[in-house]
Amino acid sequence: MTVVSSEEMTWSDGSLGCPEPGMSYTQALIDGYRVILEADGKRYHYHSGGSRPPFLCADPQGG
């Protein structure tokens, strides 16, 4: 596994760049992180912010 990038982010809302259909999110800027890992040619995006621990984001969007 390789770390492709690791960076501080200011997410545009409570979805932390990983919105799920049918959910509503806090409309405020949230400081957090985005880490992208690569294994076997596939990239895995992990997002975190506020008090939420890092989680795998299957469909990452924006920042």
Buried (B, 14 or more C-beta within 10 A) or exposed (E): EEEEEEEEBEBBBBBBBBBEEEEEBEEEEBEBBBBBBEEEEEEBBBBBBEEEEBEEBEEBEEE
